[in-house]
Amino acid sequence: MRLVIARCSVDYEGRLTAHLPLATRLLVVKADGSVLVHSDGGSYKPLNWMSPPCAMAQVEPDEVEAADGVTGVWVVQHAKTEDRLRIRLHEVLLDSTHELGVDPGLVKDGVEAHLQRLLAEHIQTLGDGWSLVRREHMTAIGPVDILARDPVRRHVAVEIKRRGEIDGVEQLTRYLELMNRDPHLAPVTGIFAAQEIKPQARVLAEDRGIRCVVLDYDALRGIDDVGSRLF
């Protein structure tokens, strides 16, 4: 991982345009190619970013940029779209690279771990004709909770949360981008499964072609017979 603290401005072009004026920011370049622009605020969320697959080139500033005090330019181009970040560096305060190694992935809390195990045991909850391939299918950026096959034998990645929020949809989206590059798996679709799914997360998931499934914990455990309910 490369960490750069610099006075910089950022322009995003593609499906929309956005401009960050000159300020001191943290630039993060990850091993998967993603580039994130952070400020000293806003919690964990970057001000702007480019998700993989993408490529970054460091180029010389043009005459106008050089006259404005730009000392270097990063151009980050997405491989599948016209989306592009142009980061203009005026002053680099810190530039360091760190080898983090392979991350073991997120350790699920008790409820999420149980949901994963129960859904794997009762994969037909997703529909007739579904089958389990494996739990914790490893990718380059972490394990997908469940890899399954639908009734026509297509691969499906299932991400499980206790409470489904936008972060979980983004996480599954990154998994799908990677898995669909593997010719042995593609095409891979996604299911976002949780006990509760926030409306914004559902909208984002469905916009990306990801199916949302609300899980009934007690029904999966066999405590609650959904079919015999009056209400």
MARVO-207761 format. One record per residue (C-alpha): residue number from 1; residue in three letters; y, x, z. Coordinates in nm, 4 decimals. Last residue first. Layout:
# MARVO-207761
[NUM,'ALA',[Y,X,Z]]
...
# end
This chain:
# MARVO-207761
[231,'PHE',[-1.3157,-4.9608,0.9642]]
[230,'LEU',[-1.6559,-5.1287,1.0094]]
[229,'ARG',[-1.8294,-4.7927,1.0183]]
[228,'SER',[-2.1980,-4.7672,0.9290]]
[227,'GLY',[-2.1583,-4.5306,0.6344]]
[226,'VAL',[-1.9445,-4.2859,0.8319]]
[225,'ASP',[-2.2230,-4.2201,1.0847]]
[224,'ASP',[-2.0466,-4.0088,1.3466]]
[223,'ILE',[-2.2363,-3.7490,1.5490]]
[222,'GLY',[-2.4200,-3.5944,1.2526]]
[221,'ARG',[-2.2263,-3.2680,1.2764]]
[220,'LEU',[-2.0827,-3.3274,0.9288]]
[219,'ALA',[-1.9760,-3.6769,1.0374]]
[218,'ASP',[-1.8085,-3.5363,1.3491]]
[217,'TYR',[-1.6098,-3.2824,1.1479]]
[216,'ASP',[-1.4916,-3.5280,0.8827]]
[215,'LEU',[-1.3668,-3.3077,0.6001]]
[214,'VAL',[-1.0753,-3.4048,0.3742]]
[213,'VAL',[-1.1347,-3.2772,0.0202]]
[212,'CYS',[-0.8609,-3.1595,-0.2178]]
[211,'ARG',[-0.9438,-3.0621,-0.5768]]
[210,'ILE',[-0.7535,-2.7695,-0.7268]]
[209,'GLY',[-0.6051,-2.8190,-1.0734]]
[208,'ARG',[-0.2900,-2.6238,-0.9947]]
[207,'ASP',[-0.0737,-2.9368,-0.9650]]
[206,'GLU',[-0.3474,-3.0845,-0.7452]]
[205,'ALA',[-0.3180,-2.7928,-0.5046]]
[204,'LEU',[0.0621,-2.8003,-0.4911]]
[203,'VAL',[0.0733,-3.1766,-0.4276]]
[202,'ARG',[-0.1997,-3.1536,-0.1630]]
[201,'ALA',[-0.0222,-2.8684,0.0155]]
[200,'GLN',[0.3036,-3.0660,0.0237]]
[199,'PRO',[0.1218,-3.3699,0.1662]]
[198,'LYS',[-0.0425,-3.1673,0.4471]]
[197,'ILE',[-0.4213,-3.1676,0.4407]]
[196,'GLU',[-0.6135,-3.2579,0.7575]]
[195,'GLN',[-0.9762,-3.1798,0.8396]]
[194,'ALA',[-0.9714,-2.9287,0.5587]]
[193,'ALA',[-1.1164,-2.8554,0.2153]]
[192,'PHE',[-0.9347,-2.6996,-0.0813]]
[191,'ILE',[-1.1759,-2.7058,-0.3756]]
[190,'GLY',[-1.1426,-2.4655,-0.6654]]
[189,'THR',[-1.2634,-2.4156,-1.0225]]
[188,'VAL',[-1.4393,-2.1094,-1.1613]]
[187,'PRO',[-1.4919,-2.0647,-1.5358]]
[186,'ALA',[-1.5965,-1.7956,-1.5047]]
[185,'LEU',[-1.8633,-1.6484,-1.2729]]
[184,'HIS',[-2.0535,-1.3899,-1.4788]]
[183,'PRO',[-1.7458,-1.3268,-1.6956]]
[182,'ASP',[-1.5529,-1.2110,-1.3858]]
[181,'ARG',[-1.1792,-1.2514,-1.4529]]
[180,'ASN',[-1.2020,-1.6088,-1.3255]]
[179,'MET',[-1.2924,-1.4745,-0.9835]]
[178,'LEU',[-0.9655,-1.2846,-0.9470]]
[177,'GLU',[-0.7322,-1.5719,-1.0359]]
[176,'LEU',[-0.9480,-1.8103,-0.8321]]
[175,'TYR',[-0.9176,-1.5973,-0.5182]]
[174,'ARG',[-0.5389,-1.5802,-0.5562]]
[173,'THR',[-0.5204,-1.9594,-0.5954]]
[172,'LEU',[-0.7355,-2.0026,-0.2839]]
[171,'GLN',[-0.4848,-1.8033,-0.0776]]
[170,'GLU',[-0.1896,-1.9939,-0.2248]]
[169,'VAL',[-0.3584,-2.3232,-0.1350]]
[168,'GLY',[-0.4189,-2.1977,0.2188]]
[167,'ASP',[-0.0550,-2.0951,0.2558]]
[166,'ILE',[0.0552,-2.4428,0.1429]]
[165,'GLU',[-0.1141,-2.6111,0.4389]]
[164,'GLY',[-0.4597,-2.7512,0.5123]]
[163,'ARG',[-0.5316,-2.7832,0.8835]]
[162,'ARG',[-0.8788,-2.6813,0.9990]]
[161,'LYS',[-0.9145,-2.4780,0.6827]]
[160,'ILE',[-1.1918,-2.4270,0.4290]]
[159,'GLU',[-1.1590,-2.2610,0.0870]]
[158,'VAL',[-1.4263,-2.3672,-0.1620]]
[157,'ALA',[-1.4811,-2.1717,-0.4847]]
[156,'VAL',[-1.6661,-2.3699,-0.7557]]
[155,'HIS',[-1.9046,-2.2249,-1.0136]]
[154,'ARG',[-2.0174,-2.4495,-1.2982]]
[153,'ARG',[-2.3768,-2.5726,-1.2862]]
[152,'VAL',[-2.3170,-2.9176,-1.4433]]
[151,'PRO',[-2.3647,-3.0886,-1.1044]]
[150,'ASP',[-2.1206,-2.8502,-0.9342]]
[149,'ARG',[-2.2172,-2.5028,-0.8193]]
[148,'ALA',[-2.1066,-2.3487,-0.4902]]
[147,'LEU',[-1.9294,-2.0432,-0.3520]]
[146,'ILE',[-1.8178,-2.1005,0.0059]]
[145,'ASP',[-1.5605,-1.9366,0.2335]]
[144,'VAL',[-1.4184,-1.6999,-0.0290]]
[143,'PRO',[-1.4189,-1.3494,0.1153]]
[142,'GLY',[-1.1324,-1.1021,0.0901]]
[141,'ILE',[-0.8935,-0.9406,-0.1574]]
[140,'ALA',[-1.1437,-0.7683,-0.3888]]
[139,'THR',[-1.3743,-1.0686,-0.3675]]
[138,'MET',[-1.6668,-1.1367,-0.1340]]
[137,'HIS',[-1.8552,-1.4673,-0.1302]]
[136,'GLU',[-1.8513,-1.5682,0.2375]]
[135,'ARG',[-2.1192,-1.8378,0.2083]]
[134,'ARG',[-2.3568,-1.8440,-0.0856]]
[133,'VAL',[-2.4669,-2.0306,-0.3994]]
[132,'LEU',[-2.4820,-2.3796,-0.2482]]
[131,'SER',[-2.5746,-2.6738,-0.4708]]
[130,'TRP',[-2.4023,-2.9924,-0.5860]]
[129,'GLY',[-2.6040,-3.2650,-0.7583]]
[128,'ASP',[-2.4439,-3.5542,-0.5753]]
[127,'GLY',[-2.0966,-3.4878,-0.4418]]
[126,'LEU',[-1.8876,-3.2627,-0.2158]]
[125,'THR',[-2.0781,-3.3816,0.0932]]
[124,'GLN',[-2.3850,-3.2652,-0.1006]]
[123,'ILE',[-2.3046,-2.9211,0.0434]]
[122,'HIS',[-2.4494,-3.0324,0.3767]]
[121,'GLU',[-2.5674,-2.6979,0.5181]]
[120,'ALA',[-2.2779,-2.5140,0.3553]]
[119,'LEU',[-2.0409,-2.7838,0.4831]]
[118,'LEU',[-2.1777,-2.7366,0.8340]]
[117,'ARG',[-2.1448,-2.3583,0.8292]]
[116,'GLN',[-1.7899,-2.3643,0.6934]]
[115,'LEU',[-1.6810,-2.6395,0.9306]]
[114,'HIS',[-1.8281,-2.4450,1.2220]]
[113,'ALA',[-1.6322,-2.1328,1.1286]]
[112,'GLU',[-1.3154,-2.3400,1.0855]]
[111,'VAL',[-1.3615,-2.5044,1.4274]]
[110,'GLY',[-1.4333,-2.1808,1.6112]]
[109,'ASP',[-1.1505,-1.9769,1.4639]]
[108,'LYS',[-1.2125,-1.7912,1.1425]]
[107,'VAL',[-1.1997,-1.4138,1.1293]]
[106,'LEU',[-0.9829,-1.3279,0.8319]]
[105,'GLY',[-1.1108,-1.0560,0.6040]]
[104,'PRO',[-1.2908,-0.7286,0.6708]]
[103,'ASP',[-1.0087,-0.5396,0.4930]]
[102,'VAL',[-1.1223,-0.2517,0.2756]]
[101,'GLY',[-0.9085,0.0594,0.3175]]
[100,'LEU',[-0.5447,0.0646,0.4314]]
[99,'GLU',[-0.4311,0.3715,0.2387]]
[98,'HIS',[-0.0577,0.4106,0.3072]]
[97,'THR',[0.2282,0.5022,0.0735]]
[96,'SER',[0.5848,0.5706,0.1844]]
[95,'ASP',[0.9308,0.5377,0.0327]]
[94,'LEU',[1.2245,0.5003,0.2730]]
[93,'LEU',[1.6027,0.4752,0.2281]]
[92,'VAL',[1.6082,0.4402,-0.1508]]
[91,'GLU',[1.9593,0.3740,-0.2856]]
[90,'HIS',[2.0747,0.1683,-0.5830]]
[89,'LEU',[1.7381,0.0337,-0.6978]]
[88,'ARG',[1.7399,-0.2419,-0.9604]]
[87,'ILE',[1.4332,-0.4693,-0.9422]]
[86,'ARG',[1.3517,-0.6558,-1.2626]]
[85,'LEU',[1.0807,-0.9168,-1.2050]]
[84,'ARG',[0.9085,-1.0826,-1.5014]]
[83,'ASP',[0.7309,-1.4094,-1.5792]]
[82,'GLU',[0.6384,-1.4369,-1.9488]]
[81,'THR',[0.2838,-1.5364,-1.8584]]
[80,'LYS',[-0.0674,-1.3915,-1.8516]]
[79,'ALA',[-0.0151,-1.0265,-1.7576]]
[78,'HIS',[0.2849,-1.0777,-1.5284]]
[77,'GLN',[0.5486,-0.8086,-1.5800]]
[76,'VAL',[0.7082,-0.6047,-1.2984]]
[75,'VAL',[0.9972,-0.3858,-1.4146]]
[74,'TRP',[1.1186,-0.1443,-1.1471]]
[73,'VAL',[1.4540,0.0221,-1.2124]]
[72,'GLY',[1.6058,0.3466,-1.0847]]
[71,'THR',[1.9383,0.4991,-0.9791]]
[70,'VAL',[2.1620,0.1931,-1.0230]]
[69,'GLY',[2.5247,0.2746,-0.9428]]
[68,'ASP',[2.7007,0.0199,-1.1663]]
[67,'ALA',[2.7538,0.2817,-1.4378]]
[66,'ALA',[2.3792,0.3408,-1.4350]]
[65,'GLU',[2.3165,-0.0322,-1.4799]]
[64,'VAL',[2.5531,-0.0551,-1.7774]]
[63,'GLU',[2.4064,0.2546,-1.9381]]
[62,'ASP',[2.0446,0.1433,-1.8951]]
[61,'PRO',[1.8516,0.2323,-1.5816]]
[60,'GLU',[1.5487,0.4599,-1.6198]]
[59,'VAL',[1.2078,0.2998,-1.5893]]
[58,'GLN',[0.9413,0.2425,-1.3236]]
[57,'ALA',[0.6674,0.0193,-1.4656]]
[56,'MET',[0.4736,-0.2447,-1.2727]]
[55,'ALA',[0.1785,-0.4420,-1.4065]]
[54,'CYS',[0.0637,-0.7935,-1.3270]]
[53,'PRO',[-0.2567,-0.9880,-1.2619]]
[52,'PRO',[-0.1574,-1.0395,-0.9897]]
[51,'SER',[0.1224,-1.2195,-0.8017]]
[50,'MET',[0.4889,-1.1354,-0.8459]]
[49,'TRP',[0.7280,-1.1847,-0.5556]]
[48,'ASN',[1.0597,-1.3202,-0.4372]]
[47,'LEU',[1.2326,-1.3750,-0.1030]]
[46,'PRO',[0.9027,-1.3027,0.0717]]
[45,'LYS',[0.7641,-1.5419,0.3366]]
[44,'TYR',[0.6423,-1.3925,0.6642]]
[43,'SER',[0.9340,-1.4955,0.8863]]
[42,'GLY',[1.2536,-1.5694,0.6930]]
[41,'GLY',[1.4279,-1.2606,0.8244]]
[40,'ASP',[1.4718,-0.8912,0.7606]]
[39,'SER',[1.4418,-0.9430,0.3855]]
[38,'HIS',[1.1258,-0.9123,0.1791]]
[37,'VAL',[1.0497,-0.8523,-0.1902]]
[36,'LEU',[0.6801,-0.8620,-0.2809]]
[35,'VAL',[0.4879,-0.6892,-0.5609]]
[34,'SER',[0.1243,-0.7690,-0.6376]]
[33,'GLY',[-0.0843,-0.5064,-0.8123]]
[32,'ASP',[-0.4083,-0.5590,-0.6146]]
[31,'ALA',[-0.3346,-0.2373,-0.4231]]
[30,'LYS',[-0.0138,-0.3844,-0.2850]]
[29,'VAL',[0.3479,-0.2942,-0.3634]]
[28,'VAL',[0.5860,-0.4041,-0.0868]]
[27,'LEU',[0.9646,-0.3830,-0.1241]]
[26,'LEU',[1.1707,-0.4146,0.1959]]
[25,'ARG',[1.5356,-0.5053,0.1453]]
[24,'THR',[1.8906,-0.3715,0.1774]]
[23,'ALA',[2.1306,-0.5838,-0.0263]]
[22,'LEU',[2.2630,-0.6227,-0.3816]]
[21,'PRO',[2.2395,-0.9782,-0.5088]]
[20,'LEU',[1.9092,-1.1683,-0.5423]]
[19,'HIS',[1.8976,-1.3588,-0.8704]]
[18,'ALA',[1.6670,-1.6352,-0.9888]]
[17,'THR',[1.5553,-1.7635,-1.3275]]
[16,'LEU',[1.2898,-2.0249,-1.3970]]
[15,'ARG',[0.9597,-2.0450,-1.5858]]
[14,'GLY',[1.0205,-1.6791,-1.6630]]
[13,'GLU',[1.2864,-1.4436,-1.5323]]
[12,'TYR',[1.3373,-1.3054,-1.1811]]
[11,'ASP',[1.6269,-1.0712,-1.1075]]
[10,'VAL',[1.6424,-0.8449,-0.8035]]
[9,'SER',[1.9191,-0.6327,-0.6510]]
[8,'CYS',[1.8556,-0.3230,-0.4443]]
[7,'ARG',[1.9418,-0.1197,-0.1391]]
[6,'ALA',[1.6049,0.0227,-0.0541]]
[5,'ILE',[1.3152,0.0180,0.1889]]
[4,'VAL',[0.9954,0.0988,0.0032]]
[3,'LEU',[0.6423,0.0412,0.1297]]
[2,'ARG',[0.3448,0.1290,-0.0906]]
[1,'MET',[0.0000,0.0000,0.0000]]
# end
